Amino acid sequence: QVQLVESGGGLVQPGGSLRLSCAASGITFSLYAMGWYRQAPGKQRELVAGISRGDSTNYADSVKGRFAISRDNAKNTVYLQMNSLKTEDTAVYYCNAKRMQLDYWGQGTQVTVSS
């Protein structure tokens, strides 16, 4: 059974930082491209950051220079370090694992940026 379990969300003030984690089980983690997506109320889910099997990364323009994605294959975990958070970063953040036709999602973790 595949599980992606996100953690690390919460309430933070503008300008603050959070680190999200996604622990994977039931898959050969190192073979998957991993990603973080987010969905704000009334908006479509969007890609925030992705990291390939070979550690190549890509980011949404809105988070470049503020967010960093990384992975630890030994721990089957992908991280999203979020700095200089803005109110518009408020959303539910989802972890995703992709390999060919296989596509798995976590349940999501709420990030709220508010003063």
The first five atom37 places (N, CA, C, CB, O) and aatype in JSON, in Angstrom:
{
  "aatype": [5, 19, 5, 10, 19, 6, 15, 7, 7, 7, 10, 19, 5, 14, 7, 7, 15, 10, 1, 10, 15, 4, 0, 0, 15, 7, 9, 16, 13, 15, 10, 18, 0, 12, 7, 17, 18, 1, 5, 0, 14, 7, 11, 5, 1, 6, 10, 19, 0, 7, 9, 15, 1, 7, 3, 15, 16, 2, 18, 0, 3, 15, 19, 11, 7, 1, 13, 0, 9, 15, 1, 3, 2, 0, 11, 2, 16, 19, 18, 10, 5, 12, 2, 15, 10, 11, 16, 6, 3, 16, 0, 19, 18, 18, 4, 2, 0, 11, 1, 12, 5, 10, 3, 18, 17, 7, 5, 7, 16, 5, 19, 16, 19, 15, 15],
  "atom_mask": [
    [1, 1, 1, 1, 1],
    [1, 1, 1, 1, 1],
    [1, 1, 1, 1, 1],
    [1, 1, 1, 1, 1],
    [1, 1, 1, 1, 1],
    [1, 1, 1, 1, 1],
    [1, 1, 1, 1, 1],
    [1, 1, 1, 0, 1],
    [1, 1, 1, 0, 1],
    [1, 1, 1, 0, 1],
    [1, 1, 1, 1, 1],
    [1, 1, 1, 1, 1],
    [1, 1, 1, 1, 1],
    [1, 1, 1, 1, 1],
    [1, 1, 1, 0, 1],
    [1, 1, 1, 0, 1],
    [1, 1, 1, 1, 1],
    [1, 1, 1, 1, 1],
    [1, 1, 1, 1, 1],
    [1, 1, 1, 1, 1],
    [1, 1, 1, 1, 1],
    [1, 1, 1, 1, 1],
    [1, 1, 1, 1, 1],
    [1, 1, 1, 1, 1],
    [1, 1, 1, 1, 1],
    [1, 1, 1, 0, 1],
    [1, 1, 1, 1, 1],
    [1, 1, 1, 1, 1],
    [1, 1, 1, 1, 1],
    [1, 1, 1, 1, 1],
    [1, 1, 1, 1, 1],
    [1, 1, 1, 1, 1],
    [1, 1, 1, 1, 1],
    [1, 1, 1, 1, 1],
    [1, 1, 1, 0, 1],
    [1, 1, 1, 1, 1],
    [1, 1, 1, 1, 1],
    [1, 1, 1, 1, 1],
    [1, 1, 1, 1, 1],
    [1, 1, 1, 1, 1],
    [1, 1, 1, 1, 1],
    [1, 1, 1, 0, 1],
    [1, 1, 1, 1, 1],
    [1, 1, 1, 1, 1],
    [1, 1, 1, 1, 1],
    [1, 1, 1, 1, 1],
    [1, 1, 1, 1, 1],
    [1, 1, 1, 1, 1],
    [1, 1, 1, 1, 1],
    [1, 1, 1, 0, 1],
    [1, 1, 1, 1, 1],
    [1, 1, 1, 1, 1],
    [1, 1, 1, 1, 1],
    [1, 1, 1, 0, 1],
    [1, 1, 1, 1, 1],
    [1, 1, 1, 1, 1],
    [1, 1, 1, 1, 1],
    [1, 1, 1, 1, 1],
    [1, 1, 1, 1, 1],
    [1, 1, 1, 1, 1],
    [1, 1, 1, 1, 1],
    [1, 1, 1, 1, 1],
    [1, 1, 1, 1, 1],
    [1, 1, 1, 1, 1],
    [1, 1, 1, 0, 1],
    [1, 1, 1, 1, 1],
    [1, 1, 1, 1, 1],
    [1, 1, 1, 1, 1],
    [1, 1, 1, 1, 1],
    [1, 1, 1, 1, 1],
    [1, 1, 1, 1, 1],
    [1, 1, 1, 1, 1],
    [1, 1, 1, 1, 1],
    [1, 1, 1, 1, 1],
    [1, 1, 1, 1, 1],
    [1, 1, 1, 1, 1],
    [1, 1, 1, 1, 1],
    [1, 1, 1, 1, 1],
    [1, 1, 1, 1, 1],
    [1, 1, 1, 1, 1],
    [1, 1, 1, 1, 1],
    [1, 1, 1, 1, 1],
    [1, 1, 1, 1, 1],
    [1, 1, 1, 1, 1],
    [1, 1, 1, 1, 1],
    [1, 1, 1, 1, 1],
    [1, 1, 1, 1, 1],
    [1, 1, 1, 1, 1],
    [1, 1, 1, 1, 1],
    [1, 1, 1, 1, 1],
    [1, 1, 1, 1, 1],
    [1, 1, 1, 1, 1],
    [1, 1, 1, 1, 1],
    [1, 1, 1, 1, 1],
    [1, 1, 1, 1, 1],
    [1, 1, 1, 1, 1],
    [1, 1, 1, 1, 1],
    [1, 1, 1, 1, 1],
    [1, 1, 1, 1, 1],
    [1, 1, 1, 1, 1],
    [1, 1, 1, 1, 1],
    [1, 1, 1, 1, 1],
    [1, 1, 1, 1, 1],
    [1, 1, 1, 1, 1],
    [1, 1, 1, 1, 1],
    [1, 1, 1, 0, 1],
    [1, 1, 1, 1, 1],
    [1, 1, 1, 0, 1],
    [1, 1, 1, 1, 1],
    [1, 1, 1, 1, 1],
    [1, 1, 1, 1, 1],
    [1, 1, 1, 1, 1],
    [1, 1, 1, 1, 1],
    [1, 1, 1, 1, 1],
    [1, 1, 1, 1, 1]
  ],
  "atom_positions": [
    [[0.84, -1.19, 0.0], [0.0, 0.0, 0.0], [0.89, 1.25, 0.0], [-0.96, 0.0, 1.23], [1.78, 1.4, 0.84]],
    [[0.62, 2.13, -0.95], [1.42, 3.34, -1.08], [0.87, 4.41, -0.13], [1.43, 3.85, -2.55], [-0.34, 4.65, -0.08]],
    [[1.77, 5.03, 0.61], [1.38, 6.16, 1.47], [2.37, 7.29, 1.32], [1.28, 5.72, 2.95], [3.59, 7.08, 1.32]],
    [[1.84, 8.48, 1.18], [2.63, 9.7, 1.22], [2.05, 10.54, 2.36], [2.61, 10.49, -0.16], [0.89, 10.94, 2.32]],
    [[2.86, 10.8, 3.37], [2.37, 11.48, 4.56], [3.11, 12.8, 4.73], [2.53, 10.59, 5.83], [4.31, 12.83, 5.0]],
    [[2.36, 13.88, 4.57], [2.95, 15.21, 4.72], [2.91, 15.67, 6.18], [2.21, 16.23, 3.82], [2.03, 15.28, 6.94]],
    [[3.87, 16.49, 6.54], [3.88, 17.1, 7.87], [4.62, 18.42, 7.79], [4.55, 16.15, 8.92], [5.31, 18.71, 6.81]],
    [[4.47, 19.23, 8.85], [5.21, 20.48, 8.93], [4.41, 21.73, 8.63], [0.0, 0.0, 0.0], [4.93, 22.84, 8.75]],
    [[3.16, 21.56, 8.23], [2.35, 22.74, 7.97], [1.96, 23.45, 9.25], [0.0, 0.0, 0.0], [2.21, 22.96, 10.35]],
    [[1.34, 24.61, 9.1], [0.9, 25.35, 10.27], [0.66, 26.8, 9.95], [0.0, 0.0, 0.0], [0.57, 27.2, 8.79]],
    [[0.56, 27.59, 11.0], [0.34, 29.03, 10.9], [1.66, 29.75, 11.1], [-0.72, 29.51, 11.93], [2.39, 29.48, 12.05]],
    [[1.96, 30.67, 10.2], [3.21, 31.42, 10.29], [2.94, 32.86, 9.84], [4.33, 30.77, 9.41], [2.06, 33.11, 9.02]],
    [[3.7, 33.78, 10.4], [3.55, 35.18, 10.02], [4.23, 35.46, 8.68], [4.12, 36.1, 11.11], [5.16, 34.74, 8.31]],
    [[3.79, 36.47, 7.97], [4.49, 36.86, 6.74], [5.97, 37.11, 7.01], [3.85, 38.13, 6.13], [6.35, 37.72, 8.01]],
    [[6.81, 36.61, 6.09], [8.24, 36.7, 6.27], [8.86, 35.52, 6.99], [0.0, 0.0, 0.0], [10.08, 35.38, 7.04]],
    [[8.02, 34.68, 7.55], [8.5, 33.52, 8.29], [8.86, 32.35, 7.4], [0.0, 0.0, 0.0], [8.81, 32.43, 6.18]],
    [[9.21, 31.24, 8.05], [9.66, 30.04, 7.35], [8.94, 28.81, 7.88], [11.17, 29.86, 7.48], [8.53, 28.76, 9.04]],
    [[8.8, 27.83, 7.02], [8.3, 26.51, 7.39], [9.05, 25.48, 6.56], [6.77, 26.4, 7.16], [9.53, 25.77, 5.46]],
    [[9.16, 24.28, 7.1], [9.75, 23.17, 6.36], [8.74, 22.04, 6.32], [11.1, 22.69, 7.0], [8.37, 21.48, 7.36]],
    [[8.29, 21.7, 5.12], [7.37, 20.59, 4.95], [8.17, 19.32, 4.68], [6.37, 20.86, 3.8], [9.23, 19.34, 4.05]],
    [[7.64, 18.21, 5.17], [8.23, 16.89, 4.91], [7.15, 15.98, 4.34], [8.85, 16.28, 6.21], [5.97, 16.12, 4.66]],
    [[7.58, 15.06, 3.51], [6.68, 14.04, 2.97], [7.4, 12.71, 3.04], [6.23, 14.38, 1.49], [8.39, 12.48, 2.34]],
    [[6.89, 11.83, 3.9], [7.47, 10.51, 4.06], [6.7, 9.51, 3.2], [7.45, 10.08, 5.54], [5.48, 9.4, 3.3]],
    [[7.42, 8.78, 2.36], [6.8, 7.84, 1.44], [7.04, 6.4, 1.9], [7.35, 8.03, 0.02], [8.09, 6.08, 2.44]],
    [[6.04, 5.57, 1.68], [6.18, 4.14, 1.94], [5.41, 3.39, 0.87], [5.68, 3.76, 3.37], [4.47, 3.92, 0.28]],
    [[5.81, 2.15, 0.63], [5.13, 1.33, -0.36], [5.6, 1.53, -1.78], [0.0, 0.0, 0.0], [5.07, 0.92, -2.71]],
    [[6.61, 2.38, -1.98], [7.19, 2.58, -3.29], [8.71, 2.52, -3.19], [6.74, 3.93, -3.9], [9.28, 2.71, -2.11]],
    [[9.37, 2.26, -4.33], [10.83, 2.38, -4.39], [11.13, 3.85, -4.63], [11.46, 1.46, -5.51], [11.2, 4.31, -5.77]],
    [[11.29, 4.56, -3.54], [11.3, 6.03, -3.55], [12.29, 6.61, -4.56], [11.63, 6.55, -2.15], [11.98, 7.58, -5.25]],
    [[13.47, 6.02, -4.64], [14.53, 6.59, -5.48], [14.17, 6.55, -6.96], [15.83, 5.84, -5.26], [14.8, 7.25, -7.76]],
    [[13.18, 5.77, -7.35], [12.8, 5.65, -8.76], [11.75, 6.68, -9.18], [12.28, 4.26, -9.03], [11.41, 6.78, -10.35]],
    [[11.25, 7.45, -8.21], [10.15, 8.37, -8.46], [10.62, 9.82, -8.52], [9.09, 8.23, -7.39], [11.49, 10.25, -7.76]],
    [[10.01, 10.56, -9.45], [10.08, 12.01, -9.39], [9.09, 12.47, -8.32], [9.77, 12.66, -10.78], [7.98, 11.96, -8.22]],
    [[9.52, 13.44, -7.52], [8.68, 13.92, -6.42], [8.33, 15.39, -6.63], [9.4, 13.72, -5.07], [9.09, 16.15, -7.24]],
    [[7.19, 15.77, -6.13], [6.78, 17.15, -6.29], [5.93, 17.64, -5.14], [0.0, 0.0, 0.0], [5.32, 16.85, -4.42]],
    [[5.9, 18.94, -4.99], [4.98, 19.6, -4.06], [4.03, 20.46, -4.89], [5.76, 20.47, -3.0], [4.45, 21.24, -5.74]],
    [[2.76, 20.3, -4.62], [1.71, 21.09, -5.25], [0.96, 21.83, -4.14], [0.74, 20.2, -6.1], [1.08, 21.49, -2.97]],
    [[0.2, 22.84, -4.54], [-0.65, 23.51, -3.56], [-1.97, 23.91, -4.19], [0.06, 24.75, -2.98], [-2.08, 24.1, -5.4]],
    [[-2.96, 24.02, -3.33], [-4.28, 24.44, -3.78], [-4.86, 25.41, -2.77], [-5.22, 23.22, -3.97], [-5.1, 25.06, -1.61]],
    [[-5.08, 26.63, -3.22], [-5.7, 27.66, -2.38], [-7.21, 27.62, -2.6], [-5.13, 29.07, -2.7], [-7.67, 27.13, -3.63]],
    [[-7.98, 28.13, -1.66], [-9.44, 28.12, -1.81], [-9.88, 28.79, -3.11], [-10.09, 28.81, -0.62], [-9.46, 29.91, -3.4]],
    [[-10.72, 28.11, -3.87], [-11.24, 28.67, -5.1], [-10.28, 28.64, -6.28], [0.0, 0.0, 0.0], [-10.59, 29.18, -7.35]],
    [[-9.12, 28.02, -6.09], [-8.13, 27.99, -7.17], [-7.79, 26.55, -7.53], [-6.85, 28.76, -6.75], [-8.07, 25.62, -6.77]],
    [[-7.19, 26.39, -8.7], [-6.76, 25.07, -9.13], [-5.46, 24.68, -8.43], [-6.58, 25.02, -10.67], [-4.68, 25.52, -8.0]],
    [[-5.27, 23.38, -8.33], [-4.02, 22.88, -7.79], [-2.89, 23.25, -8.75], [-4.08, 21.34, -7.55], [-3.04, 23.13, -9.97]],
    [[-1.76, 23.7, -8.19], [-0.63, 24.11, -9.03], [0.66, 23.5, -8.51], [-0.51, 25.64, -9.06], [0.82, 23.22, -7.32]],
    [[1.59, 23.29, -9.44], [2.9, 22.78, -9.07], [3.69, 23.89, -8.39], [3.66, 22.24, -10.32], [3.77, 25.01, -8.9]],
    [[4.27, 23.58, -7.25], [5.13, 24.51, -6.54], [6.6, 24.2, -6.85], [4.88, 24.43, -5.01], [7.36, 25.1, -7.22]],
    [[6.98, 22.94, -6.71], [8.37, 22.55, -6.93], [8.42, 21.06, -7.23], [9.26, 22.88, -5.69], [7.61, 20.28, -6.74]],
    [[9.4, 20.68, -8.05], [9.59, 19.27, -8.38], [11.06, 18.92, -8.32], [0.0, 0.0, 0.0], [11.93, 19.77, -8.49]],
    [[11.32, 17.63, -8.06], [12.69, 17.14, -8.05], [12.71, 15.78, -8.72], [13.26, 17.06, -6.59], [11.91, 14.9, -8.39]],
    [[13.63, 15.61, -9.65], [13.69, 14.38, -10.42], [14.46, 13.3, -9.67], [14.33, 14.64, -11.78], [14.99, 13.53, -8.58]],
    [[14.52, 12.12, -10.27], [15.32, 11.03, -9.71], [16.78, 11.43, -9.6], [15.18, 9.76, -10.56], [17.49, 11.0, -8.7]],
    [[17.21, 12.26, -10.54], [18.6, 12.7, -10.57], [18.85, 14.01, -9.85], [0.0, 0.0, 0.0], [19.91, 14.62, -10.01]],
    [[17.88, 14.46, -9.05], [17.98, 15.67, -8.23], [17.9, 16.98, -9.02], [19.26, 15.65, -7.47], [18.26, 18.03, -8.5]],
    [[17.45, 16.92, -10.27], [17.15, 18.17, -10.97], [15.88, 18.77, -10.37], [16.98, 17.94, -12.51], [14.94, 18.05, -10.05]],
    [[15.88, 20.08, -10.23], [14.74, 20.74, -9.59], [14.1, 21.77, -10.52], [15.18, 21.41, -8.28], [14.74, 22.31, -11.42]],
    [[12.83, 22.02, -10.28], [12.14, 23.09, -10.99], [11.14, 23.73, -10.04], [11.42, 22.55, -12.27], [10.65, 23.08, -9.11]],
    [[10.86, 24.99, -10.27], [10.02, 25.77, -9.35], [9.02, 26.64, -10.12], [10.88, 26.64, -8.45], [9.29, 27.08, -11.23]],
    [[7.89, 26.87, -9.49], [6.97, 27.88, -9.99], [7.65, 29.24, -9.87], [5.62, 27.85, -9.21], [8.4, 29.48, -8.93]],
    [[7.37, 30.12, -10.82], [7.99, 31.44, -10.79], [7.7, 32.17, -9.48], [7.5, 32.27, -11.97], [8.52, 32.94, -8.99]],
    [[6.52, 31.93, -8.94], [6.1, 32.66, -7.74], [6.9, 32.29, -6.49], [4.64, 32.41, -7.49], [6.87, 33.02, -5.5]],
    [[7.62, 31.17, -6.52], [8.36, 30.75, -5.33], [9.86, 30.68, -5.55], [7.86, 29.39, -4.87], [10.62, 30.39, -4.62]],
    [[10.31, 30.95, -6.77], [11.75, 30.9, -7.04], [12.51, 31.85, -6.13], [12.04, 31.23, -8.52], [12.12, 33.0, -5.95]],
    [[13.6, 31.34, -5.57], [14.42, 32.14, -4.68], [13.94, 32.14, -3.24], [0.0, 0.0, 0.0], [14.65, 32.62, -2.35]],
    [[12.74, 31.6, -2.99], [12.2, 31.56, -1.63], [12.04, 30.12, -1.12], [10.86, 32.28, -1.57], [12.22, 29.85, 0.06]],
    [[11.69, 29.21, -2.02], [11.45, 27.81, -1.65], [12.57, 26.93, -2.19], [10.08, 27.33, -2.19], [13.19, 27.25, -3.21]],
    [[12.83, 25.83, -1.5], [13.82, 24.87, -1.95], [13.31, 23.46, -1.69], [15.18, 25.09, -1.25], [12.92, 23.12, -0.58]],
    [[13.33, 22.64, -2.74], [12.92, 21.24, -2.61], [14.17, 20.38, -2.54], [12.01, 20.82, -3.81], [15.17, 20.65, -3.22]],
    [[14.12, 19.34, -1.73], [15.23, 18.4, -1.62], [14.68, 17.03, -1.3], [16.26, 18.85, -0.55], [13.52, 16.9, -0.89]],
    [[15.5, 16.0, -1.47], [15.06, 14.65, -1.18], [16.16, 13.88, -0.48], [14.63, 13.92, -2.47], [17.35, 14.14, -0.7]],
    [[15.77, 12.94, 0.36], [16.7, 12.05, 1.04], [16.23, 10.63, 0.74], [16.75, 12.34, 2.61], [15.3, 10.12, 1.37]],
    [[16.88, 10.0, -0.21], [16.45, 8.66, -0.63], [16.64, 7.62, 0.48], [17.22, 8.24, -1.87], [15.92, 6.62, 0.52]],
    [[17.58, 7.85, 1.36], [17.8, 6.92, 2.46], [16.63, 6.95, 3.45], [19.11, 7.24, 3.19], [16.35, 5.95, 4.12]],
    [[15.96, 8.09, 3.53], [14.83, 8.24, 4.46], [13.49, 8.21, 3.75], [14.96, 9.54, 5.23], [12.44, 8.36, 4.38]],
    [[13.5, 8.01, 2.42], [12.26, 8.0, 1.64], [11.43, 9.27, 1.88], [11.42, 6.76, 1.98], [10.21, 9.21, 2.03]],
    [[12.11, 10.39, 1.92], [11.46, 11.64, 2.3], [11.84, 12.77, 1.35], [11.83, 12.02, 3.74], [12.99, 12.87, 0.91]],
    [[10.86, 13.59, 1.03], [11.1, 14.81, 0.26], [10.71, 15.99, 1.13], [10.29, 14.81, -1.1], [9.77, 15.92, 1.92]],
    [[11.45, 17.07, 0.99], [11.27, 18.25, 1.82], [10.96, 19.48, 0.97], [12.52, 18.51, 2.67], [11.31, 19.54, -0.21]],
    [[10.29, 20.43, 1.57], [10.1, 21.74, 0.95], [10.41, 22.79, 2.01], [8.64, 21.9, 0.38], [9.64, 23.0, 2.94]],
    [[11.54, 23.45, 1.84], [11.9, 24.55, 2.72], [11.29, 25.82, 2.15], [13.45, 24.68, 2.88], [11.56, 26.2, 1.01]],
    [[10.48, 26.48, 2.96], [9.77, 27.67, 2.5], [10.2, 28.85, 3.35], [8.23, 27.48, 2.57], [9.97, 28.88, 4.56]],
    [[10.83, 29.82, 2.71], [11.3, 31.03, 3.39], [10.57, 32.25, 2.85], [12.82, 31.19, 3.22], [9.93, 32.19, 1.8]],
    [[10.67, 33.34, 3.58], [10.05, 34.61, 3.15], [8.6, 34.4, 2.73], [10.84, 35.23, 2.0], [8.18, 34.87, 1.67]],
    [[7.86, 33.71, 3.55], [6.49, 33.36, 3.21], [5.62, 34.6, 3.08], [5.91, 32.4, 4.25], [5.78, 35.58, 3.8]],
    [[4.68, 34.5, 2.14], [3.75, 35.6, 1.87], [2.32, 35.1, 2.11], [3.92, 36.12, 0.4], [2.06, 33.89, 2.12]],
    [[1.42, 36.03, 2.3], [0.03, 35.64, 2.52], [-0.51, 34.82, 1.36], [-0.85, 36.87, 2.75], [-1.34, 33.93, 1.55]],
    [[-0.03, 35.12, 0.16], [-0.51, 34.37, -1.02], [0.03, 32.96, -1.1], [-0.14, 35.11, -2.27], [-0.37, 32.2, -1.99]],
    [[0.92, 32.59, -0.21], [1.38, 31.19, -0.14], [0.41, 30.32, 0.66], [2.77, 31.13, 0.49], [0.58, 29.1, 0.72]],
    [[-0.59, 30.91, 1.25], [-1.59, 30.16, 2.01], [-2.32, 29.17, 1.11], [-2.59, 31.11, 2.68], [-2.89, 29.55, 0.1]],
    [[-2.28, 27.9, 1.49], [-2.89, 26.84, 0.67], [-2.73, 25.51, 1.4], [-2.23, 26.78, -0.75], [-2.03, 25.41, 2.41]],
    [[-3.39, 24.51, 0.87], [-3.09, 23.14, 1.26], [-1.98, 22.64, 0.34], [-4.36, 22.22, 1.18], [-2.08, 22.75, -0.88]],
    [[-0.93, 22.11, 0.93], [0.23, 21.63, 0.18], [0.2, 20.11, 0.11], [1.55, 22.13, 0.83], [0.05, 19.42, 1.12]],
    [[0.36, 19.6, -1.12], [0.27, 18.17, -1.37], [1.6, 17.64, -1.9], [-0.85, 17.86, -2.36], [2.28, 18.29, -2.69]],
    [[1.95, 16.47, -1.45], [3.11, 15.75, -1.94], [2.67, 14.82, -3.08], [3.8, 14.95, -0.79], [1.59, 14.24, -3.02]],
    [[3.51, 14.69, -4.09], [3.19, 13.85, -5.25], [4.39, 13.01, -5.63], [2.74, 14.71, -6.45], [5.53, 13.47, -5.59]],
    [[4.12, 11.77, -6.01], [5.15, 10.86, -6.51], [4.74, 10.35, -7.89], [5.39, 9.67, -5.53], [3.62, 9.85, -8.06]],
    [[5.64, 10.48, -8.86], [5.33, 10.05, -10.23], [6.43, 9.14, -10.78], [5.15, 11.27, -11.15], [7.62, 9.36, -10.58]],
    [[5.96, 8.1, -11.49], [6.88, 7.24, -12.24], [6.08, 6.61, -13.37], [7.55, 6.15, -11.33], [5.22, 5.77, -13.13]],
    [[6.37, 7.01, -14.58], [5.66, 6.54, -15.77], [4.16, 6.76, -15.55], [5.98, 5.02, -16.07], [3.74, 7.89, -15.33]],
    [[3.36, 5.7, -15.59], [1.92, 5.89, -15.44], [1.47, 5.92, -13.99], [1.18, 4.8, -16.17], [0.29, 6.1, -13.72]],
    [[2.39, 5.75, -13.07], [2.05, 5.73, -11.64], [2.08, 7.15, -11.08], [3.03, 4.81, -10.86], [3.01, 7.91, -11.35]],
    [[1.07, 7.48, -10.3], [0.9, 8.85, -9.82], [0.21, 8.78, -8.46], [0.07, 9.71, -10.84], [-0.96, 8.39, -8.36]],
    [[0.93, 9.16, -7.41], [0.38, 9.05, -6.06], [0.37, 10.41, -5.37], [1.19, 8.05, -5.23], [1.23, 11.26, -5.63]],
    [[-0.62, 10.59, -4.49], [-0.78, 11.86, -3.77], [-0.91, 11.63, -2.28], [-2.01, 12.61, -4.29], [-1.43, 10.61, -1.83]],
    [[-0.42, 12.59, -1.52], [-0.65, 12.61, -0.09], [-1.97, 13.29, 0.21], [0.0, 0.0, 0.0], [-2.67, 13.75, -0.69]],
    [[-2.3, 13.35, 1.5], [-3.57, 13.93, 1.94], [-3.5, 15.45, 2.05], [-3.98, 13.34, 3.27], [-4.54, 16.11, 2.09]],
    [[-2.31, 15.99, 2.11], [-2.16, 17.44, 2.19], [-1.92, 17.95, 3.59], [0.0, 0.0, 0.0], [-2.32, 17.34, 4.58]],
    [[-1.25, 19.09, 3.66], [-1.02, 19.77, 4.93], [-1.29, 21.26, 4.73], [0.44, 19.52, 5.45], [-0.86, 21.85, 3.74]],
    [[-2.0, 21.84, 5.68], [-2.4, 23.25, 5.56], [-1.25, 24.17, 5.94], [-3.64, 23.53, 6.44], [-0.61, 23.98, 6.98]],
    [[-1.01, 25.15, 5.1], [-0.06, 26.23, 5.4], [-0.85, 27.53, 5.37], [1.16, 26.26, 4.38], [-1.47, 27.87, 4.36]],
    [[-0.83, 28.25, 6.47], [-1.52, 29.53, 6.56], [-0.51, 30.61, 6.92], [-2.66, 29.47, 7.61], [0.17, 30.53, 7.94]],
    [[-0.43, 31.63, 6.07], [0.47, 32.75, 6.3], [-0.38, 33.97, 6.62], [1.41, 33.01, 5.06], [-1.09, 34.49, 5.76]],
    [[-0.3, 34.39, 7.86], [-1.17, 35.48, 8.31], [-0.56, 36.17, 9.52], [-2.58, 34.96, 8.64], [0.12, 35.54, 10.33]],
    [[-0.82, 37.46, 9.62], [-0.37, 38.19, 10.8], [-1.48, 38.23, 11.86], [0.06, 39.63, 10.41], [-1.29, 38.81, 12.93]]
  ]
}
